[in-house]
Amino acid sequence: MREENRLIEHGFAKENDRSNPCWFAVWTRSRQEKLAAAMLGSLGIHHFLPIRSEIRQWSDRRQNVAVPLFSGYLFVRINPAKDTRLSILRVPGVAGLVGNHSGPVPIPERQIEDIQTVLATQTQCVVLPLLEEGDMVRVVRGPLAGVEGRLLRGNSAIRLVISIELIHQSLAINVSREDVELVAQRAA
């Protein structure tokens, strides 16, 4: 019963806890995200390494480089009923699966889908530490329609923040106030 409550808290119905694959965060060693992703791929493990393009300056040149969106993390989609955790933990560059004292904790499918949508639309974004306050909003028009997150206001800019609570990271994108609607009231 406790396991069912934990899964329901994280957005998973109890009937899906043993039959459907779920997303989990993988903590990697420093600067080993791409190596770990390549090795997971070679093992046939479905994974997602969000990448963004960044301009790096060297003394003699500037170059566009692909860097992980969430430094030190990537995501795997595995079936919790099958024990693939050991094969993931044996991958070079992997430090562990993110979770609590009970073991790895699944990430809601919607959070991964929202990040994939933002990356697919090539919308400018900034990674922020986890934010727990603000209104939950949904984008109602434009290429990000349907993406949900918390509204953050500051310096005349309005941002939508998508949070992955489990890894204490957030992704912020600029939005127009007219393009979002309130989803739920903020907790008092």
Secondary structure, 3 states (H helix, E strand, C coil): CHHHHHHHHCCCCHHHCCCCCEEEEEEECCCCHHHHHHHHHHCCCCEECCEEEEEEECCCCEEEEEEECCCCEEEEEECCCCCCHHHHHCCCCEEEECEECCEECEECHHHHHHHHHHHHCCCCEEEEECCCCCCEEEECCCCCCCCEEEEEEECCEEEEEEEEHHHCEEEEEECCHHHEEEEECCCC
